[in-house]
Amino acid sequence: MLVGLEEGTYYYKSRGTGDVCGVYLLSQPDEAVQVSFDYLNVDCESDGLVSVSILCYRCCS
């Protein structure tokens, strides 16, 4: 597991084993998270998949 606490560019390269991987991005409620995909190489013929889900959660006390 990689934990990055700084703004910047991060990358992940699969070993090609078919294992599922995930990326979770968190911020303070008053901050925005921007995600850009510069390159994706997903083999659709072998059921490759890229999914992006957005969850907005605000905790009130």
Backbone as XML, in Angstrom:
<?xml version="1.0"?>
<chain id="A" units="angstrom">
  <residue number="1" name="MET">
    <atom name="N" x="0.834" y="-1.164" z="0.000"/>
    <atom name="CA" x="0.000" y="0.000" z="0.000"/>
    <atom name="C" x="0.884" y="1.234" z="0.000"/>
  </residue>
  <residue number="2" name="LEU">
    <atom name="N" x="0.523" y="2.187" z="-0.815"/>
    <atom name="CA" x="1.235" y="3.464" z="-0.880"/>
    <atom name="C" x="0.335" y="4.544" z="-0.305"/>
  </residue>
  <residue number="3" name="VAL">
    <atom name="N" x="0.861" y="5.340" z="0.598"/>
    <atom name="CA" x="0.126" y="6.472" z="1.147"/>
    <atom name="C" x="0.899" y="7.732" z="0.798"/>
  </residue>
  <residue number="4" name="GLY">
    <atom name="N" x="0.255" y="8.624" z="0.059"/>
    <atom name="CA" x="0.880" y="9.891" z="-0.302"/>
    <atom name="C" x="0.136" y="11.031" z="0.345"/>
  </residue>
  <residue number="5" name="LEU">
    <atom name="N" x="0.842" y="11.895" z="1.006"/>
    <atom name="CA" x="0.205" y="13.003" z="1.697"/>
    <atom name="C" x="0.426" y="14.337" z="1.001"/>
  </residue>
  <residue number="6" name="GLU">
    <atom name="N" x="1.095" y="14.324" z="-0.104"/>
    <atom name="CA" x="1.425" y="15.558" z="-0.798"/>
    <atom name="C" x="0.731" y="15.620" z="-2.156"/>
  </residue>
  <residue number="7" name="GLU">
    <atom name="N" x="0.431" y="16.834" z="-2.579"/>
    <atom name="CA" x="-0.077" y="17.032" z="-3.928"/>
    <atom name="C" x="1.001" y="16.631" z="-4.910"/>
  </residue>
  <residue number="8" name="GLY">
    <atom name="N" x="0.615" y="16.011" z="-5.985"/>
    <atom name="CA" x="1.619" y="15.632" z="-6.962"/>
    <atom name="C" x="1.093" y="14.627" z="-7.965"/>
  </residue>
  <residue number="9" name="THR">
    <atom name="N" x="2.005" y="14.038" z="-8.691"/>
    <atom name="CA" x="1.679" y="13.044" z="-9.701"/>
    <atom name="C" x="2.032" y="11.671" z="-9.161"/>
  </residue>
  <residue number="10" name="TYR">
    <atom name="N" x="1.082" y="10.775" z="-9.226"/>
    <atom name="CA" x="1.286" y="9.405" z="-8.772"/>
    <atom name="C" x="0.961" y="8.468" z="-9.925"/>
  </residue>
  <residue number="11" name="TYR">
    <atom name="N" x="1.569" y="7.302" z="-9.935"/>
    <atom name="CA" x="1.276" y="6.349" z="-11.001"/>
    <atom name="C" x="1.249" y="4.941" z="-10.440"/>
  </residue>
  <residue number="12" name="TYR">
    <atom name="N" x="0.577" y="4.078" z="-11.183"/>
    <atom name="CA" x="0.520" y="2.662" z="-10.842"/>
    <atom name="C" x="0.639" y="1.866" z="-12.122"/>
  </residue>
  <residue number="13" name="LYS">
    <atom name="N" x="1.501" y="0.879" z="-12.125"/>
    <atom name="CA" x="1.645" y="-0.008" z="-13.269"/>
    <atom name="C" x="1.377" y="-1.431" z="-12.799"/>
  </residue>
  <residue number="14" name="SER">
    <atom name="N" x="0.390" y="-2.048" z="-13.402"/>
    <atom name="CA" x="0.003" y="-3.403" z="-13.037"/>
    <atom name="C" x="1.084" y="-4.394" z="-13.431"/>
  </residue>
  <residue number="15" name="ARG">
    <atom name="N" x="1.162" y="-5.480" z="-12.685"/>
    <atom name="CA" x="2.065" y="-6.578" z="-13.041"/>
    <atom name="C" x="1.440" y="-7.478" z="-14.099"/>
  </residue>
  <residue number="16" name="GLY">
    <atom name="N" x="0.180" y="-7.199" z="-14.469"/>
    <atom name="CA" x="-0.494" y="-7.981" z="-15.500"/>
    <atom name="C" x="-1.069" y="-9.284" z="-14.989"/>
  </residue>
  <residue number="17" name="THR">
    <atom name="N" x="-1.237" y="-9.412" z="-13.681"/>
    <atom name="CA" x="-1.719" y="-10.668" z="-13.108"/>
    <atom name="C" x="-3.240" y="-10.751" z="-13.061"/>
  </residue>
  <residue number="18" name="GLY">
    <atom name="N" x="-3.946" y="-9.666" z="-13.308"/>
    <atom name="CA" x="-5.396" y="-9.686" z="-13.239"/>
    <atom name="C" x="-5.935" y="-9.392" z="-11.852"/>
  </residue>
  <residue number="19" name="ASP">
    <atom name="N" x="-5.050" y="-9.121" z="-10.899"/>
    <atom name="CA" x="-5.499" y="-8.768" z="-9.555"/>
    <atom name="C" x="-6.241" y="-7.431" z="-9.588"/>
  </residue>
  <residue number="20" name="VAL">
    <atom name="N" x="-7.196" y="-7.291" z="-8.714"/>
    <atom name="CA" x="-7.943" y="-6.046" z="-8.604"/>
    <atom name="C" x="-7.122" y="-5.050" z="-7.799"/>
  </residue>
  <residue number="21" name="CYS">
    <atom name="N" x="-7.093" y="-3.820" z="-8.241"/>
    <atom name="CA" x="-6.397" y="-2.780" z="-7.483"/>
    <atom name="C" x="-7.328" y="-1.586" z="-7.335"/>
  </residue>
  <residue number="22" name="GLY">
    <atom name="N" x="-7.061" y="-0.747" z="-6.376"/>
    <atom name="CA" x="-7.914" y="0.414" z="-6.149"/>
    <atom name="C" x="-7.112" y="1.607" z="-5.708"/>
  </residue>
  <residue number="23" name="VAL">
    <atom name="N" x="-7.688" y="2.768" z="-5.920"/>
    <atom name="CA" x="-7.080" y="4.016" z="-5.498"/>
    <atom name="C" x="-8.151" y="4.806" z="-4.751"/>
  </residue>
  <residue number="24" name="TYR">
    <atom name="N" x="-7.814" y="5.270" z="-3.581"/>
    <atom name="CA" x="-8.738" y="6.062" z="-2.779"/>
    <atom name="C" x="-8.118" y="7.440" z="-2.565"/>
  </residue>
  <residue number="25" name="LEU">
    <atom name="N" x="-8.874" y="8.477" z="-2.854"/>
    <atom name="CA" x="-8.399" y="9.846" z="-2.712"/>
    <atom name="C" x="-9.290" y="10.563" z="-1.711"/>
  </residue>
  <residue number="26" name="LEU">
    <atom name="N" x="-8.677" y="11.210" z="-0.733"/>
    <atom name="CA" x="-9.416" y="11.896" z="0.321"/>
    <atom name="C" x="-8.960" y="13.340" z="0.425"/>
  </residue>
  <residue number="27" name="SER">
    <atom name="N" x="-9.873" y="14.187" z="0.887"/>
    <atom name="CA" x="-9.506" y="15.580" z="1.135"/>
    <atom name="C" x="-10.374" y="16.117" z="2.259"/>
  </residue>
  <residue number="28" name="GLN">
    <atom name="N" x="-10.035" y="17.294" z="2.701"/>
    <atom name="CA" x="-10.874" y="18.003" z="3.648"/>
    <atom name="C" x="-12.177" y="18.394" z="2.931"/>
  </residue>
  <residue number="29" name="PRO">
    <atom name="N" x="-13.281" y="18.570" z="3.667"/>
    <atom name="CA" x="-14.562" y="18.884" z="3.023"/>
    <atom name="C" x="-14.548" y="20.158" z="2.180"/>
  </residue>
  <residue number="30" name="ASP">
    <atom name="N" x="-13.698" y="21.110" z="2.503"/>
    <atom name="CA" x="-13.674" y="22.370" z="1.761"/>
    <atom name="C" x="-12.613" y="22.379" z="0.659"/>
  </residue>
  <residue number="31" name="GLU">
    <atom name="N" x="-12.034" y="21.241" z="0.360"/>
    <atom name="CA" x="-11.017" y="21.131" z="-0.683"/>
    <atom name="C" x="-11.520" y="20.249" z="-1.816"/>
  </residue>
  <residue number="32" name="ALA">
    <atom name="N" x="-10.975" y="20.451" z="-2.998"/>
    <atom name="CA" x="-11.350" y="19.663" z="-4.174"/>
    <atom name="C" x="-10.257" y="18.659" z="-4.505"/>
  </residue>
  <residue number="33" name="VAL">
    <atom name="N" x="-10.659" y="17.542" z="-5.062"/>
    <atom name="CA" x="-9.720" y="16.534" z="-5.556"/>
    <atom name="C" x="-9.854" y="16.507" z="-7.071"/>
  </residue>
  <residue number="34" name="GLN">
    <atom name="N" x="-8.739" y="16.672" z="-7.760"/>
    <atom name="CA" x="-8.736" y="16.633" z="-9.222"/>
    <atom name="C" x="-7.957" y="15.408" z="-9.666"/>
  </residue>
  <residue number="35" name="VAL">
    <atom name="N" x="-8.557" y="14.625" z="-10.555"/>
    <atom name="CA" x="-7.922" y="13.414" z="-11.057"/>
    <atom name="C" x="-7.842" y="13.511" z="-12.575"/>
  </residue>
  <residue number="36" name="SER">
    <atom name="N" x="-6.658" y="13.290" z="-13.109"/>
    <atom name="CA" x="-6.454" y="13.263" z="-14.558"/>
    <atom name="C" x="-5.774" y="11.952" z="-14.915"/>
  </residue>
  <residue number="37" name="PHE">
    <atom name="N" x="-6.299" y="11.279" z="-15.917"/>
    <atom name="CA" x="-5.675" y="10.065" z="-16.414"/>
    <atom name="C" x="-4.905" y="10.431" z="-17.680"/>
  </residue>
  <residue number="38" name="ASP">
    <atom name="N" x="-3.582" y="10.359" z="-17.602"/>
    <atom name="CA" x="-2.758" y="10.683" z="-18.764"/>
    <atom name="C" x="-2.634" y="9.502" z="-19.720"/>
  </residue>
  <residue number="39" name="TYR">
    <atom name="N" x="-2.745" y="8.287" z="-19.180"/>
    <atom name="CA" x="-2.571" y="7.097" z="-20.017"/>
    <atom name="C" x="-3.280" y="5.926" z="-19.365"/>
  </residue>
  <residue number="40" name="LEU">
    <atom name="N" x="-4.100" y="5.230" z="-20.135"/>
    <atom name="CA" x="-4.737" y="3.997" z="-19.687"/>
    <atom name="C" x="-4.543" y="2.945" z="-20.762"/>
  </residue>
  <residue number="41" name="ASN">
    <atom name="N" x="-4.144" y="1.759" z="-20.368"/>
    <atom name="CA" x="-4.006" y="0.656" z="-21.303"/>
    <atom name="C" x="-4.777" y="-0.515" z="-20.705"/>
  </residue>
  <residue number="42" name="VAL">
    <atom name="N" x="-6.047" y="-0.616" z="-21.073"/>
    <atom name="CA" x="-6.928" y="-1.627" z="-20.501"/>
    <atom name="C" x="-7.348" y="-2.576" z="-21.608"/>
  </residue>
  <residue number="43" name="ASP">
    <atom name="N" x="-7.104" y="-3.860" z="-21.408"/>
    <atom name="CA" x="-7.447" y="-4.870" z="-22.404"/>
    <atom name="C" x="-8.917" y="-5.263" z="-22.249"/>
  </residue>
  <residue number="44" name="CYS">
    <atom name="N" x="-9.766" y="-4.686" z="-23.073"/>
    <atom name="CA" x="-11.205" y="-4.954" z="-22.984"/>
    <atom name="C" x="-11.541" y="-6.380" z="-23.422"/>
  </residue>
  <residue number="45" name="GLU">
    <atom name="N" x="-10.716" y="-6.973" z="-24.275"/>
    <atom name="CA" x="-10.983" y="-8.338" z="-24.740"/>
    <atom name="C" x="-10.837" y="-9.359" z="-23.621"/>
  </residue>
  <residue number="46" name="SER">
    <atom name="N" x="-10.072" y="-9.041" z="-22.593"/>
    <atom name="CA" x="-9.943" y="-9.958" z="-21.456"/>
    <atom name="C" x="-10.676" y="-9.391" z="-20.236"/>
  </residue>
  <residue number="47" name="ASP">
    <atom name="N" x="-11.762" y="-8.649" z="-20.506"/>
    <atom name="CA" x="-12.632" y="-8.090" z="-19.466"/>
    <atom name="C" x="-11.944" y="-7.081" z="-18.565"/>
  </residue>
  <residue number="48" name="GLY">
    <atom name="N" x="-11.003" y="-6.314" z="-19.103"/>
    <atom name="CA" x="-10.395" y="-5.235" z="-18.336"/>
    <atom name="C" x="-11.435" y="-4.163" z="-18.038"/>
  </residue>
  <residue number="49" name="LEU">
    <atom name="N" x="-11.275" y="-3.455" z="-16.953"/>
    <atom name="CA" x="-12.266" y="-2.473" z="-16.543"/>
    <atom name="C" x="-11.605" y="-1.315" z="-15.806"/>
  </residue>
  <residue number="50" name="VAL">
    <atom name="N" x="-12.066" y="-0.111" z="-16.083"/>
    <atom name="CA" x="-11.702" y="1.072" z="-15.304"/>
    <atom name="C" x="-13.014" y="1.676" z="-14.826"/>
  </residue>
  <residue number="51" name="SER">
    <atom name="N" x="-13.124" y="1.918" z="-13.546"/>
    <atom name="CA" x="-14.338" y="2.478" z="-12.972"/>
    <atom name="C" x="-13.961" y="3.646" z="-12.076"/>
  </residue>
  <residue number="52" name="VAL">
    <atom name="N" x="-14.693" y="4.748" z="-12.203"/>
    <atom name="CA" x="-14.472" y="5.922" z="-11.362"/>
    <atom name="C" x="-15.775" y="6.204" z="-10.628"/>
  </residue>
  <residue number="53" name="SER">
    <atom name="N" x="-15.713" y="6.199" z="-9.309"/>
    <atom name="CA" x="-16.887" y="6.491" z="-8.479"/>
    <atom name="C" x="-16.580" y="7.697" z="-7.609"/>
  </residue>
  <residue number="54" name="ILE">
    <atom name="N" x="-17.582" y="8.519" z="-7.403"/>
    <atom name="CA" x="-17.412" y="9.715" z="-6.572"/>
    <atom name="C" x="-18.385" y="9.623" z="-5.406"/>
  </residue>
  <residue number="55" name="LEU">
    <atom name="N" x="-17.850" y="9.782" z="-4.220"/>
    <atom name="CA" x="-18.666" y="9.769" z="-3.014"/>
    <atom name="C" x="-18.427" y="11.068" z="-2.269"/>
  </residue>
  <residue number="56" name="CYS">
    <atom name="N" x="-19.473" y="11.808" z="-2.062"/>
    <atom name="CA" x="-19.376" y="13.044" z="-1.282"/>
    <atom name="C" x="-19.972" y="12.767" z="0.082"/>
  </residue>
  <residue number="57" name="TYR">
    <atom name="N" x="-19.186" y="12.970" z="1.109"/>
    <atom name="CA" x="-19.619" y="12.687" z="2.468"/>
    <atom name="C" x="-19.237" y="13.869" z="3.344"/>
  </residue>
  <residue number="58" name="ARG">
    <atom name="N" x="-20.183" y="14.407" z="4.047"/>
    <atom name="CA" x="-19.915" y="15.516" z="4.953"/>
    <atom name="C" x="-20.391" y="15.112" z="6.341"/>
  </residue>
  <residue number="59" name="CYS">
    <atom name="N" x="-19.483" y="15.134" z="7.255"/>
    <atom name="CA" x="-19.794" y="14.754" z="8.633"/>
    <atom name="C" x="-20.185" y="16.000" z="9.417"/>
  </residue>
  <residue number="60" name="CYS">
    <atom name="N" x="-21.309" y="15.925" z="10.057"/>
    <atom name="CA" x="-21.775" y="17.067" z="10.864"/>
    <atom name="C" x="-21.783" y="16.672" z="12.326"/>
  </residue>
  <residue number="61" name="SER">
    <atom name="N" x="-21.324" y="17.581" z="13.181"/>
    <atom name="CA" x="-21.334" y="17.272" z="14.619"/>
    <atom name="C" x="-22.362" y="18.101" z="15.340"/>
  </residue>
</chain>
